[in-house]
Amino acid sequence: MDAEPKESTDLLGANKANVIKFEPDPSSSHDEDLQGPPDGGFRAYSILVGSFLTNGLLFGVINSYSVIYTILQKQLQDENVPNSESRASLVGALTMGTTFFLSPLSGVLTGFLGLRLTAVLGGSIATTSLLLSSFVVDHVDALCFTYGVMYGLGASLAYTPSLAILGHYFKKYLGLVNGIVTIGSSVFTVIMPPLMEFMITNYGLHWMFRLLAVFTVGIALCGLLFKPTPLMIIQKPLRKDNSFKSLLKTIIDVQIWKNKKYRLWALSMPVALFGYFVPYVHIKKFIVENFSNVNDNLPLQCIAVTSGIGRLTFGYLADKPGIDSILLQQISFYVIGTLTIILPFVRSFSLLVAMSLGMGIFDGAFIALIGPIAFELCGGTHAAQAIGCMLGLAAPPLSLGPPIAGYFYSIYKSYTLPFVLAGISPLVGATVMFTIHFHRRSSKQTEVNKNGHTYLSPMDSEKSAVSFSRSNGNVNEQSAL
């Protein structure tokens, strides 16, 4: 299709229908206009690469925080600061927590500014935050803002569009594409720790942040690729007046919260993710204290490698008919929770590496399935805000988990209790998710929903073509909720 999408720049207009409009190619048939995302082509594969790099650059930095943590913790300890473990872990926890907590804002901005501009803005903020962090490396409180909150804001604004844009260009293999994209964070998590340690050892923490800032410019450049297709229509309600309530209704999509299965999924995730980030922050210090003459970066790198394999594998499985993506995500939480509980009792480094490999595989399953589940439950047009709101709800427990683990460690001088508590939360969250299976979505429509996209029957397609010709090129698509 040659029709170019035009994102609405007047979403707040009082007298406009607030839909994305495009002029169809006169030479194309209505069937071509209604066939859905292209599932290939230069632009689609460019989007795939851009999303891959965005995920890799963002989470390669976030997941490698344990390298920075050991430096900050020692710095605070040398300054005789109480609870140095908890305060040092707070910086990294704020980064992950802010990334997820502000995801609803990212979802809103994608409807207001568009996917492309939101992603570019996020990359620019993340780059600025790392540059500012390089000047305040001796002040942990300042790093809580520059690296914790500010980088988290930029990551949030870039991350949600990088997942939502995939549904504009892929449908048949959406799960596999999500798996490929999220492998980016695994690849970069393998690369980042040794690179960060090399920079810290030879040039200092401040130059390490500056190098990361140079890399992060690439996120803003990738965001320029996120041009939406005219096939995924986001319909905004009319503003009846100039009140603040009417403004919010124009910008914020409330449709997702009318879906009971989505509500149950979104509310169970914060429970499951309370202890999720604890091993990423504390595993290096745990290894340093319990093992000698070993590569203390190896387990984290093993998690990253097998996480990539898990993302690709479970993303592929999510596309198969009859596969329940939510059940796969539950299984991943059960395995991760169990291995986290066992972790502090391991005294063999080889066994620890083997467990890290297992944790990585099912970590990949959890990550790769977020996008497909959101598309399945809420449809393509609502996916950005569905992902954003779920991650926003998960942010507080993600932020609190590592500092609480650090606090318990400072009291008991052992990681047994912190890791056990961190492992219990995924088990509880996965159990709560069983409630989703008791609520089957009923639909009176004749469409069949697959990967968040609507496939019309031939009769419905003919009716849609008639409706299209009568609307002067303005298309309204209602996704099944």
C-alpha positions as CSV (number, residue, x, y, z in Angstrom):
1,M,0.0,0.0,0.0
2,D,1.3,3.4,-0.9
3,A,-1.0,5.4,1.3
4,E,1.0,7.3,3.9
5,P,-0.3,7.6,7.4
6,K,-1.0,11.0,8.8
7,E,-1.1,11.2,12.6
8,S,-3.7,13.5,14.0
9,T,-2.3,16.7,15.2
10,D,-5.6,18.0,16.5
11,L,-6.6,15.4,19.0
12,L,-8.0,18.1,21.2
13,G,-10.1,19.8,18.6
14,A,-13.7,20.4,19.8
15,N,-15.4,20.0,16.5
16,K,-13.4,17.1,14.9
17,A,-13.8,13.4,15.1
18,N,-10.2,12.9,16.2
19,V,-9.4,9.9,14.1
20,I,-6.3,9.2,12.1
21,K,-7.1,10.0,8.5
22,F,-5.5,9.0,5.3
23,E,-6.3,9.2,1.6
24,P,-6.4,5.7,0.0
25,D,-4.5,5.0,-3.1
26,P,-7.0,5.1,-6.0
27,S,-5.3,2.2,-7.7
28,S,-5.7,-0.1,-4.7
29,S,-8.8,-2.1,-4.0
30,H,-10.8,-2.0,-0.8
31,D,-9.7,-5.5,0.0
32,E,-6.0,-4.3,0.0
33,D,-6.9,-1.5,2.3
34,L,-8.5,-3.9,4.8
35,Q,-6.0,-6.7,4.6
36,G,-4.0,-5.6,7.7
37,P,-0.4,-5.0,8.5
38,P,2.1,-5.9,5.8
39,D,4.1,-8.5,7.7
40,G,7.2,-7.7,5.7
41,G,8.9,-5.2,3.5
42,F,11.8,-2.8,4.1
43,R,9.9,-0.5,6.4
44,A,8.6,-3.3,8.6
45,Y,12.1,-4.8,9.0
46,S,13.5,-1.3,9.7
47,I,10.9,-1.1,12.5
48,L,12.0,-4.5,13.8
49,V,15.7,-3.4,13.9
50,G,14.8,-0.1,15.5
51,S,12.7,-1.7,18.2
52,F,15.5,-4.3,18.8
53,L,18.1,-1.6,19.4
54,T,15.8,0.5,21.5
55,N,15.1,-2.5,23.9
56,G,18.8,-3.5,23.9
57,L,20.2,0.0,24.7
58,L,17.6,0.7,27.4
59,F,17.6,-2.5,29.3
60,G,21.2,-3.3,28.6
61,V,22.0,-0.3,30.8
62,I,19.2,-1.0,33.4
63,N,19.9,-4.7,33.8
64,S,23.7,-4.1,34.3
65,Y,23.1,-1.8,37.2
66,S,24.8,-4.3,39.6
67,V,28.2,-3.1,38.2
68,I,27.3,0.5,39.2
69,Y,25.8,-0.7,42.5
70,T,29.0,-2.2,43.8
71,I,30.9,1.1,43.2
72,L,28.2,3.2,44.9
73,Q,27.8,0.9,47.8
74,K,31.5,0.9,48.5
75,Q,31.5,4.7,48.1
76,L,28.7,5.1,50.7
77,Q,30.4,2.5,53.0
78,D,33.7,4.5,52.9
79,E,31.7,7.6,53.9
80,N,30.2,5.7,56.8
81,V,26.6,6.2,55.5
82,P,24.1,3.9,57.3
83,N,22.2,1.4,55.2
84,S,24.6,1.8,52.3
85,E,23.3,-1.3,50.6
86,S,19.7,-0.1,50.6
87,R,20.6,3.5,49.5
88,A,22.8,2.2,46.7
89,S,20.2,-0.2,45.4
90,L,17.6,2.5,45.4
91,V,19.3,4.3,42.5
92,G,18.9,1.3,40.2
93,A,15.4,0.4,41.6
94,L,14.2,3.9,40.8
95,T,15.4,3.5,37.2
96,M,13.4,0.3,36.7
97,G,10.5,1.5,38.8
98,T,10.2,4.9,37.0
99,T,10.5,3.2,33.6
100,F,7.4,1.2,34.5
101,F,5.6,3.7,36.7
102,L,5.5,6.3,33.9
103,S,4.5,3.8,31.2
104,P,0.8,5.0,31.5
105,L,2.1,8.5,30.7
106,S,3.9,7.0,27.7
107,G,0.7,5.3,26.6
108,V,-1.2,8.6,26.8
109,L,1.5,10.5,24.9
110,T,1.4,8.0,22.1
111,G,-2.2,8.9,21.5
112,F,-1.5,12.6,21.9
113,L,1.9,13.1,20.2
114,G,2.1,9.8,18.2
115,L,4.4,6.8,18.6
116,R,7.3,8.4,16.7
117,L,7.5,11.7,18.6
118,T,7.1,10.0,21.9
119,A,9.9,7.6,21.3
120,V,12.3,10.4,20.1
121,L,11.4,12.5,23.2
122,G,12.2,9.5,25.4
123,G,15.6,8.9,23.8
124,S,16.5,12.5,24.1
125,I,15.6,12.6,27.8
126,A,17.5,9.4,28.5
127,T,20.6,10.8,26.7
128,T,20.5,14.0,28.7
129,S,20.0,12.1,32.0
130,L,23.2,10.0,31.5
131,L,25.2,13.1,30.5
132,L,24.0,14.9,33.7
133,S,24.8,11.7,35.8
134,S,28.4,11.9,34.7
135,F,28.8,15.2,36.6
136,V,27.3,13.9,39.9
137,V,28.9,10.5,40.3
138,D,30.0,11.4,43.9
139,H,26.5,12.3,45.0
140,V,24.2,9.3,45.3
141,D,21.1,11.5,46.1
142,A,21.6,13.4,42.8
143,L,22.0,10.1,40.9
144,C,18.6,9.1,42.3
145,F,17.2,11.9,40.2
146,T,19.4,12.0,37.1
147,Y,20.0,8.2,36.7
148,G,17.0,6.9,38.6
149,V,14.0,9.2,37.8
150,M,15.2,11.0,34.7
151,Y,16.6,8.1,32.8
152,G,13.6,6.1,33.9
153,L,11.3,8.7,32.3
154,G,13.2,8.7,29.0
155,A,13.2,4.8,29.0
156,S,9.5,4.7,29.6
157,L,8.7,7.1,26.8
158,A,10.8,5.1,24.4
159,Y,10.0,1.6,25.5
160,T,6.2,1.5,25.1
161,P,6.2,2.8,21.5
162,S,8.9,0.3,20.6
163,L,6.5,-2.5,21.5
164,A,3.2,-0.9,20.3
165,I,4.6,-0.1,16.8
166,L,5.2,-3.8,16.1
167,G,1.4,-4.4,15.8
168,H,1.3,-1.9,13.0
169,Y,3.6,-3.9,10.8
170,F,3.2,-7.5,11.9
171,K,0.2,-9.8,12.7
172,K,0.9,-13.4,11.7
173,Y,4.1,-13.7,13.6
174,L,3.6,-10.9,16.2
175,G,4.7,-13.2,19.1
176,L,7.9,-14.2,17.3
177,V,8.6,-10.5,16.4
178,N,8.2,-9.5,20.0
179,G,10.6,-12.3,21.0
180,I,13.2,-11.1,18.5
181,V,12.8,-7.4,19.6
182,T,13.1,-8.3,23.3
183,I,16.3,-10.3,22.6
184,G,17.9,-6.9,22.2
185,S,18.0,-6.4,26.0
186,S,19.6,-9.9,26.4
187,V,22.3,-9.2,23.9
188,F,23.2,-5.9,25.3
189,T,23.1,-7.2,28.9
190,V,25.8,-9.6,27.9
191,I,27.9,-6.8,26.4
192,M,27.3,-4.0,28.8
193,P,28.8,-5.3,32.2
194,P,32.3,-6.0,30.9
195,L,32.3,-2.7,28.9
196,M,31.0,-0.7,31.9
197,E,33.6,-2.3,34.2
198,F,36.4,-1.6,31.7
199,M,35.3,2.1,31.5
200,I,35.1,2.4,35.3
201,T,38.5,0.8,35.9
202,N,40.4,2.7,33.2
203,Y,38.5,6.0,33.0
204,G,36.2,6.3,36.0
205,L,32.5,6.2,36.6
206,H,31.9,9.7,35.0
207,W,33.3,8.7,31.6
208,M,31.3,5.5,31.7
209,F,28.1,7.5,32.0
210,R,29.3,9.7,29.1
211,L,29.9,6.7,26.9
212,L,26.5,5.4,27.7
213,A,25.1,8.8,26.7
214,V,26.7,8.5,23.3
215,F,25.1,5.1,22.8
216,T,21.7,6.3,24.0
217,V,21.5,8.9,21.2
218,G,20.7,5.8,19.1
219,I,17.4,5.4,20.9
220,A,16.2,8.8,19.6
221,L,17.3,7.9,16.1
222,C,15.5,4.6,16.2
223,G,12.4,6.5,17.3
224,L,12.3,8.3,14.0
225,L,11.5,5.0,12.4
226,F,8.3,4.4,14.4
227,K,5.9,5.7,11.8
228,P,2.4,4.2,12.3
229,T,0.4,2.6,9.5
230,P,-3.1,3.9,8.5
231,L,-4.4,0.4,9.2
232,M,-4.3,0.7,13.0
233,I,-6.8,3.4,13.7
234,I,-7.0,5.1,17.1
235,Q,-10.4,6.7,17.5
236,K,-10.8,9.4,20.1
237,P,-14.1,10.5,21.5
238,L,-15.4,14.0,20.8
239,R,-14.9,16.8,23.3
240,K,-18.3,17.9,24.4
241,D,-17.0,20.9,26.3
242,N,-13.8,22.6,27.5
243,S,-13.8,21.0,30.9
244,F,-10.8,19.1,32.3
245,K,-12.8,15.9,32.5
246,S,-13.6,16.1,28.8
247,L,-10.0,16.8,28.0
248,L,-8.9,13.6,29.9
249,K,-11.5,11.6,28.1
250,T,-10.2,12.9,24.8
251,I,-6.6,11.9,25.6
252,I,-6.9,8.8,27.8
253,D,-8.4,5.6,26.5
254,V,-10.7,4.0,29.2
255,Q,-11.8,1.1,27.0
256,I,-9.1,-1.2,28.4
257,W,-10.5,-1.0,31.9
258,K,-13.9,-2.3,30.7
259,N,-12.2,-5.6,29.9
260,K,-12.3,-7.8,33.0
261,K,-9.6,-10.2,31.8
262,Y,-7.2,-7.3,31.2
263,R,-8.0,-5.9,34.7
264,L,-7.2,-9.2,36.3
265,W,-4.0,-9.5,34.3
266,A,-2.9,-5.9,35.0
267,L,-3.6,-6.2,38.8
268,S,-1.9,-9.6,39.2
269,M,1.4,-8.4,37.6
270,P,2.5,-6.0,40.4
271,V,2.2,-8.9,42.9
272,A,4.4,-11.2,40.7
273,L,7.0,-8.5,40.0
274,F,7.6,-7.4,43.6
275,G,10.8,-9.4,43.8
276,Y,11.6,-9.6,40.1
277,F,14.5,-7.1,40.0
278,V,16.1,-8.2,43.3
279,P,18.5,-10.8,41.7
280,Y,19.6,-8.3,39.0
281,V,20.7,-5.8,41.7
282,H,22.1,-8.1,44.4
283,I,23.4,-11.2,42.7
284,K,26.9,-9.8,42.1
285,K,27.4,-8.8,45.7
286,F,26.0,-12.2,46.7
287,I,28.6,-14.0,44.6
288,V,31.4,-11.8,45.8
289,E,30.6,-12.6,49.5
290,N,30.0,-16.4,49.0
291,F,32.4,-17.4,46.2
292,S,36.1,-16.7,45.5
293,N,38.2,-16.8,42.4
294,V,35.1,-16.8,40.1
295,N,33.8,-14.6,37.4
296,D,31.2,-12.6,39.3
297,N,29.6,-11.3,36.1
298,L,29.1,-14.7,34.6
299,P,25.7,-15.6,36.2
300,L,24.2,-12.2,35.1
301,Q,25.5,-12.8,31.6
302,C,24.1,-16.3,31.6
303,I,20.7,-14.9,32.5
304,A,21.0,-12.5,29.6
305,V,22.0,-15.2,27.1
306,T,19.3,-17.7,27.9
307,S,16.8,-14.9,28.3
308,G,17.3,-14.2,24.7
309,I,16.7,-17.9,23.8
310,G,13.5,-17.9,26.0
311,R,12.2,-14.7,24.3
312,L,12.6,-16.2,20.9
313,T,11.2,-19.6,21.8
314,F,8.1,-18.4,23.8
315,G,7.4,-15.6,21.3
316,Y,7.3,-18.3,18.6
317,L,5.0,-20.4,20.7
318,A,2.7,-17.5,21.4
319,D,1.8,-17.4,17.7
320,K,0.6,-21.0,17.6
321,P,-3.1,-21.8,17.6
322,G,-4.4,-23.1,20.9
323,I,-1.4,-21.8,22.9
324,D,-2.5,-19.9,26.0
325,S,0.0,-17.0,26.4
326,I,-1.2,-16.2,29.9
327,L,-0.6,-19.8,31.0
328,L,2.9,-19.6,29.6
329,Q,3.6,-16.5,31.6
330,Q,2.3,-18.1,34.8
331,I,4.7,-21.0,34.3
332,S,7.6,-18.6,33.8
333,F,6.7,-16.9,37.2
334,Y,6.5,-20.2,39.0
335,V,9.9,-21.3,37.7
336,I,11.6,-17.9,38.4
337,G,10.1,-17.7,41.9
338,T,11.2,-21.2,42.8
339,L,14.8,-20.7,41.6
340,T,15.1,-17.4,43.4
341,I,14.1,-19.0,46.6
342,I,16.7,-21.8,46.1
343,L,19.4,-19.3,45.1
344,P,20.7,-18.3,48.6
345,F,21.2,-21.9,49.6
346,V,23.5,-22.8,46.7
347,R,27.1,-23.3,47.5
348,S,28.4,-24.5,44.2
349,F,29.2,-21.9,41.6
350,S,28.6,-24.3,38.8
351,L,25.1,-25.0,40.1
352,L,24.5,-21.2,40.5
353,V,25.5,-20.8,36.8
354,A,23.1,-23.6,35.8
355,M,20.3,-22.0,37.8
356,S,21.0,-18.6,36.2
357,L,20.6,-20.3,32.8
358,G,17.2,-21.6,33.8
359,M,16.1,-18.2,35.3
360,G,17.1,-16.6,32.0
361,I,15.0,-18.8,29.8
362,F,11.8,-18.1,31.8
363,D,12.7,-14.5,32.3
364,G,12.6,-14.3,28.5
365,A,9.2,-16.0,28.5
366,F,7.7,-13.3,30.8
367,I,9.2,-10.4,28.8
368,A,8.3,-11.7,25.3
369,L,4.7,-12.4,26.2
370,I,3.8,-8.9,27.5
371,G,3.1,-7.5,24.0
372,P,1.2,-10.5,22.6
373,I,-1.0,-10.7,25.7
374,A,-1.8,-7.0,25.6
375,F,-2.7,-7.3,21.9
376,E,-4.8,-10.4,22.5
377,L,-6.8,-8.9,25.4
378,C,-7.2,-5.3,24.2
379,G,-6.6,-5.2,20.4
380,G,-4.0,-3.4,18.4
381,T,-5.5,0.1,18.8
382,H,-5.5,-0.1,22.6
383,A,-2.2,-2.0,23.0
384,A,0.1,1.0,23.8
385,Q,-2.0,2.2,26.8
386,A,-2.7,-1.5,27.9
387,I,1.1,-2.1,28.1
388,G,1.7,1.3,29.7
389,C,-1.0,0.9,32.4
390,M,0.1,-2.6,33.4
391,L,3.8,-1.5,33.7
392,G,2.7,1.6,35.6
393,L,0.9,-0.6,38.2
394,A,4.0,-2.8,38.5
395,A,6.3,0.1,39.1
396,P,5.9,0.6,42.9
397,P,6.7,-3.0,43.8
398,L,9.5,-3.1,41.3
399,S,11.0,0.0,42.9
400,L,10.5,-1.2,46.5
401,G,11.8,-4.8,46.1
402,P,15.6,-4.2,45.8
403,P,15.8,-1.5,48.6
404,I,13.8,-3.7,50.9
405,A,16.1,-6.6,50.1
406,G,19.1,-4.4,50.8
407,Y,17.5,-3.3,54.1
408,F,17.0,-6.9,55.2
409,Y,20.6,-7.7,54.2
410,S,21.9,-4.8,56.3
411,I,20.1,-6.3,59.3
412,Y,20.8,-10.0,59.0
413,K,24.0,-9.8,56.9
414,S,22.7,-12.6,54.8
415,Y,20.8,-12.8,51.5
416,T,18.7,-15.8,52.6
417,L,15.7,-13.9,53.7
418,P,15.8,-11.2,50.9
419,F,16.0,-13.9,48.1
420,V,13.3,-16.1,49.7
421,L,10.9,-13.2,50.0
422,A,11.8,-12.1,46.4
423,G,10.9,-15.6,45.2
424,I,7.6,-15.8,46.9
425,S,6.0,-12.9,45.1
426,P,6.2,-14.4,41.6
427,L,4.6,-17.6,43.0
428,V,1.7,-15.6,44.5
429,G,1.2,-13.5,41.4
430,A,1.2,-16.5,39.1
431,T,-1.5,-18.1,41.3
432,V,-3.6,-15.0,41.2
433,M,-3.5,-15.1,37.4
434,F,-5.6,-18.2,37.5
435,T,-8.6,-16.0,38.0
436,I,-8.2,-14.8,34.4
437,H,-9.0,-18.2,33.0
438,F,-12.4,-18.2,34.7
439,H,-13.5,-15.2,32.7
440,R,-14.0,-15.9,29.1
441,R,-14.5,-13.0,26.7
442,S,-17.9,-13.1,25.0
443,S,-18.3,-11.5,21.7
444,K,-21.3,-11.0,19.4
445,Q,-19.1,-9.8,16.5
446,T,-18.3,-11.9,13.5
447,E,-14.7,-11.1,13.5
448,V,-12.0,-13.5,14.6
449,N,-9.3,-11.8,16.8
450,K,-5.7,-13.0,16.3
451,N,-2.7,-11.1,17.8
452,G,-4.9,-8.1,18.4
453,H,-6.0,-7.8,14.7
454,T,-9.4,-8.2,13.3
455,Y,-10.1,-10.5,10.4
456,L,-13.4,-9.9,8.7
457,S,-15.5,-12.5,6.9
458,P,-16.0,-11.9,3.2
459,M,-19.5,-10.5,3.9
460,D,-18.2,-8.2,6.6
461,S,-15.3,-7.1,4.3
462,E,-17.9,-6.1,1.6
463,K,-19.8,-4.2,4.1
464,S,-16.7,-2.5,5.4
465,A,-15.8,-1.5,1.8
466,V,-19.1,0.2,1.4
467,S,-18.7,1.9,4.7
468,F,-15.2,3.0,3.7
469,S,-16.4,4.6,0.4
470,R,-19.1,6.5,2.3
471,S,-16.7,7.9,4.8
472,N,-14.6,9.9,2.4
473,G,-11.5,8.1,3.4
474,N,-12.0,8.4,7.1
475,V,-11.7,4.9,8.6
476,N,-13.0,3.9,12.1
477,E,-11.9,0.5,13.4
478,Q,-13.3,-0.9,16.6
479,S,-11.1,-3.5,18.2
480,A,-12.8,-6.2,20.2
481,L,-12.5,-5.8,23.9
